[in-house]
Amino acid sequence: MMKSRLIAASVAMIATTGLLLSGCSAGAADTGEKQLTFMFRGGEDEKAAYTTAIKAFEEANDVKVKIIVTTADDYSTKLKAAIAGKQIPDVFYIGPGDVQAYVNNGIILDITEYVEGSDTLDLDNIWDYGVDSYRFDGSLVGQGAIYALPKDVGPFSFGYNKTMFEAAGIPLPDPDVPLTLDQFVDISKQLTVDLNGDGELDQWGTGLNVQWSLQSFAWSNGADFLNKDRTKVTVDTPEFAEALQWFADLSNVEGITPSTAQAQTLDTYQRWMSGQIAFFPVGPWDVSTYADLDFDYDLIPYPAGKTGESATWVGTLGIAVGSTTEYPELSEKLVEYLSADPTAQQTLVDAGVQIPNLKDTADTWVADSTTQPANKQEFLDIVNDSGRALPANNTYNAEWYDELFTNIQPVLDGTQTAADYLKEAQPKMQAFLDDANAQAGIG
């Protein structure tokens, strides 16, 4: 994100967040007790898991950790307000897309020396993708010094409603071999039905969001969003147009998704939750919620385009140390604890909010047949093999990427071809990318 956006918070927001954070510090100053602030976003499950995990850290290190939690929607705004108000938390969540701007603006500390010198941290036992997402060499994210450790890695997997398949007498998909796009459409058509005979469809094959699902089908079709050195937008190719057109045709030609009007009445996530949709994405953050579904579900690879290989993205959140912390070594120790302590990790995994950060813990987790989904191995296969970073994760800001989706609706409505739209979008996206790279000192 741009430097100006880091400080563009309202006075009211700065005051509110500043009071919240300075109030934490005041208690420590009054008592003489060491205190750290840890700011993150999450729901009640995650808050409860962190509260439990942090108690052990407090006792072992004679420190008080003040937890500041926001909703996912509020986090970025409140963190920026805290930064603008010079109230940077000691320890806080960042995303890979924040790394360049936060380093260039002196907001987070380089923790490489601590991480590599730790006697208790085994970097080889943490997912490479998670660690590398927070490396920065001054030019490109993904290499160089370490500025955060992963809170988690989030493989964006593909789920299906097993109960619906069984009721229709359709063989369950292979957990290891991806469906072809034609197979996916054929099965989805069989499962798009009017169950009660009133003339209206009330069950569909799928209902995917273009902003979160297009990546998978573009990549598996041999397309990409950027070239390797991240200087050119590459969406104006036949492979990319073919993937986007196929995606739009799921609704306009194949008729296997809820209509726009039906999606507005009840979004596709809620329809999946109520058992009306056969195929839908599943992330580790969904597992605790999906435990209460009224149907059985499981994971399979994403359908594969003409490369024959499944593809999807892996999200991640990192935990960084604020540059103004009074206790840098203690803050770094908290980051290590939250990212890699086996007991703390188990607490978060048991809460159903993430997969294990530690590879050996993940192997044990996958082998546990008492927890859902049954094919948890698919999560790990994505992290190890088929998963990639979201396209904007490693660029200075996401404006170039967001531009792709700004005026995409006519394609989804069937009034503009994908190829025509991408020819229009590419130069606009390129202008934003050029600006981002200029701010980052690249090119």
Backbone hydrogen bonds, N-H to C=O, Kabsch-Sander energy under -0.5 kcal/mol:
donor,donor_aa,acceptor,acceptor_aa,energy
5,R,2,M,-0.6
6,L,2,M,-1.0
6,L,3,K,-0.8
7,I,3,K,-0.8
7,I,4,S,-0.6
8,A,4,S,-0.6
9,A,7,I,-1.8
14,I,10,S,-2.4
15,A,11,V,-2.6
16,T,12,A,-2.5
17,T,13,M,-2.8
18,G,14,I,-2.6
19,L,15,A,-2.2
20,L,16,T,-1.8
21,L,17,T,-2.6
22,S,18,G,-3.0
23,G,19,L,-2.0
24,C,20,L,-1.0
25,S,21,L,-1.7
26,A,22,S,-2.2
27,G,23,G,-1.2
28,A,24,C,-1.1
29,A,25,S,-2.4
30,D,26,A,-2.4
31,T,27,G,-1.6
32,G,28,A,-1.9
33,E,28,A,-0.5
36,L,64,K,-2.7
38,F,66,K,-2.7
39,M,91,V,-2.3
40,F,68,I,-2.4
42,G,70,T,-2.2
47,K,43,G,-2.4
48,A,44,E,-2.5
49,A,45,D,-2.1
50,Y,46,E,-2.7
51,T,47,K,-2.4
52,T,48,A,-2.0
53,A,49,A,-2.5
54,I,50,Y,-2.9
55,K,51,T,-1.1
56,A,52,T,-0.8
56,A,53,A,-0.5
57,F,53,A,-0.9
58,E,54,I,-2.6
59,E,55,K,-2.1
60,A,56,A,-2.0
61,N,57,F,-1.6
62,D,58,E,-1.0
63,V,58,E,-1.3
64,K,34,K,-2.5
65,V,63,V,-0.5
66,K,36,L,-3.4
66,K,64,K,-0.6
67,I,65,V,-0.7
68,I,38,F,-2.9
69,V,67,I,-0.5
70,T,40,F,-1.8
75,Y,71,T,-1.4
76,S,72,A,-0.6
78,K,74,D,-2.4
79,L,75,Y,-2.8
80,K,76,S,-2.4
81,A,77,T,-2.0
82,A,78,K,-2.1
83,I,79,L,-2.5
84,A,80,K,-2.8
85,G,81,A,-1.9
86,K,83,I,-1.7
87,Q,82,A,-3.3
91,V,37,T,-2.1
92,F,320,A,-1.9
93,Y,39,M,-1.5
94,I,318,G,-2.1
98,D,95,G,-2.0
99,V,95,G,-0.6
99,V,96,P,-1.1
102,Y,98,D,-2.7
103,V,99,V,-2.6
104,N,100,Q,-2.8
105,N,101,A,-1.7
106,G,103,V,-1.7
107,I,102,Y,-3.0
108,I,102,Y,-0.9
109,L,321,V,-2.2
111,I,109,L,-0.6
111,I,146,I,-2.2
112,T,146,I,-0.6
115,V,111,I,-2.8
116,E,112,T,-3.1
117,G,113,E,-1.3
118,S,114,Y,-0.7
118,S,115,V,-0.9
122,D,120,T,-0.5
123,L,121,L,-0.7
125,N,122,D,-1.8
126,I,123,L,-1.6
127,W,357,N,-1.2
131,V,127,W,-1.9
132,D,128,D,-3.1
133,S,129,Y,-1.4
134,Y,131,V,-1.7
135,R,132,D,-1.6
136,F,145,A,-2.0
137,D,140,L,-1.5
141,V,394,N,-0.5
142,G,135,R,-2.3
143,Q,140,L,-0.8
145,A,136,F,-1.1
147,Y,134,Y,-2.7
147,Y,145,A,-0.5
149,L,319,I,-1.7
151,K,317,L,-3.3
152,D,317,L,-1.4
154,G,315,G,-4.0
156,F,313,W,-2.5
157,S,155,P,-1.3
157,S,282,V,-2.1
158,F,300,I,-0.8
159,G,280,F,-2.9
160,Y,298,D,-2.1
161,N,278,A,-2.2
162,K,160,Y,-1.0
162,K,296,D,-1.3
163,T,296,D,-1.3
165,F,161,N,-1.8
166,E,162,K,-2.6
167,A,163,T,-2.3
168,A,164,M,-1.6
169,G,165,F,-0.7
169,G,166,E,-0.7
170,I,165,F,-2.3
181,L,304,A,-1.0
184,F,180,T,-2.5
185,V,181,L,-2.2
186,D,182,D,-2.5
187,I,183,Q,-2.6
188,S,184,F,-2.2
189,K,185,V,-2.3
190,Q,186,D,-1.6
191,L,187,I,-1.3
192,T,189,K,-1.0
193,V,191,L,-0.9
193,V,203,Q,-1.1
195,L,193,V,-0.8
202,D,193,V,-1.9
203,Q,193,V,-1.0
204,W,276,Q,-2.8
205,G,256,I,-0.6
206,T,256,I,-2.2
207,G,279,F,-0.6
212,W,209,N,-0.9
213,S,209,N,-1.7
214,L,210,V,-1.8
216,S,213,S,-0.6
217,F,213,S,-1.1
218,A,214,L,-2.5
219,W,215,Q,-2.9
220,S,216,S,-2.2
221,N,217,F,-0.6
221,N,218,A,-0.7
222,G,219,W,-1.9
223,A,218,A,-2.6
224,D,234,T,-0.5
227,N,232,K,-1.6
230,R,227,N,-1.5
234,T,225,F,-2.3
237,T,235,V,-1.4
241,A,237,T,-2.5
242,E,238,P,-2.5
243,A,239,E,-1.7
244,L,240,F,-2.5
245,Q,241,A,-2.7
246,W,242,E,-2.2
247,F,243,A,-2.2
248,A,244,L,-2.4
249,D,245,Q,-2.3
250,L,246,W,-0.9
250,L,247,F,-0.9
251,S,248,A,-1.2
252,N,248,A,-2.0
253,V,249,D,-1.9
254,E,249,D,-3.2
255,G,249,D,-0.5
256,I,250,L,-2.4
263,A,259,S,-2.8
264,Q,260,T,-1.6
265,T,261,A,-1.6
266,L,262,Q,-2.3
271,R,267,D,-1.9
272,W,268,T,-2.5
273,M,269,Y,-2.5
274,S,270,Q,-1.6
275,G,272,W,-1.8
276,Q,271,R,-3.1
277,I,271,R,-0.5
278,A,204,W,-1.8
279,F,205,G,-2.4
280,F,159,G,-2.1
282,V,157,S,-2.4
286,D,283,G,-2.2
287,V,284,P,-1.2
288,S,352,G,-1.6
290,Y,286,D,-3.0
291,A,287,V,-0.8
292,D,289,T,-1.6
293,L,290,Y,-1.6
298,D,160,Y,-1.6
300,I,158,F,-2.5
304,A,179,L,-2.7
305,G,309,E,-0.5
307,T,220,S,-2.1
308,G,305,G,-2.0
312,T,386,S,-1.7
314,V,388,R,-3.1
315,G,154,G,-2.8
317,L,152,D,-0.8
318,G,94,I,-3.7
319,I,149,L,-2.9
320,A,92,F,-2.9
322,G,90,D,-2.3
323,S,107,I,-2.4
325,T,322,G,-1.5
331,S,327,Y,-2.5
332,E,328,P,-2.6
333,K,329,E,-1.9
334,L,330,L,-1.8
335,V,331,S,-2.2
336,E,332,E,-2.4
337,Y,333,K,-2.4
338,L,334,L,-2.7
339,S,335,V,-2.0
340,A,336,E,-2.9
341,D,337,Y,-1.8
345,Q,341,D,-2.8
346,Q,342,P,-2.2
347,T,343,T,-1.9
348,L,344,A,-1.8
349,V,345,Q,-2.6
350,D,346,Q,-2.9
351,A,347,T,-1.1
352,G,349,V,-1.8
353,V,348,L,-1.5
355,I,153,V,-0.6
359,K,125,N,-2.9
362,A,358,L,-2.3
363,D,359,K,-1.9
364,T,360,D,-1.5
365,W,361,T,-2.2
366,V,362,A,-2.5
367,A,363,D,-1.5
368,D,364,T,-0.6
368,D,365,W,-1.0
369,S,367,A,-0.9
371,T,368,D,-1.0
376,K,373,P,-0.6
376,K,374,A,-1.2
378,E,375,N,-1.6
379,F,376,K,-1.2
380,L,376,K,-1.0
381,D,377,Q,-2.5
382,I,378,E,-1.9
383,V,379,F,-1.8
384,N,380,L,-2.6
385,D,381,D,-2.2
386,S,381,D,-1.3
387,G,382,I,-2.5
388,R,312,T,-1.4
393,N,390,L,-2.1
395,T,392,A,-1.3
402,D,398,A,-2.9
403,E,399,E,-1.6
404,L,400,W,-0.5
404,L,401,Y,-1.2
405,F,401,Y,-0.6
405,F,402,D,-1.1
406,T,402,D,-0.7
406,T,403,E,-0.7
407,N,403,E,-0.7
408,I,405,F,-0.7
411,V,408,I,-1.2
412,L,408,I,-1.5
413,D,409,Q,-2.4
414,G,410,P,-0.7
414,G,411,V,-0.8
415,T,410,P,-2.3
416,Q,410,P,-1.1
421,Y,417,T,-2.1
422,L,418,A,-2.6
423,K,419,A,-1.7
424,E,420,D,-1.4
425,A,421,Y,-2.6
426,Q,422,L,-2.3
428,K,424,E,-0.7
429,M,425,A,-2.7
430,Q,426,Q,-2.8
431,A,427,P,-1.9
432,F,428,K,-1.6
433,L,429,M,-2.4
434,D,430,Q,-2.9
435,D,431,A,-1.9
436,A,432,F,-2.3
437,N,433,L,-2.9
438,A,434,D,-2.0
439,Q,435,D,-2.1
440,A,436,A,-1.8
441,G,437,N,-0.5
441,G,438,A,-0.8
442,I,437,N,-3.6
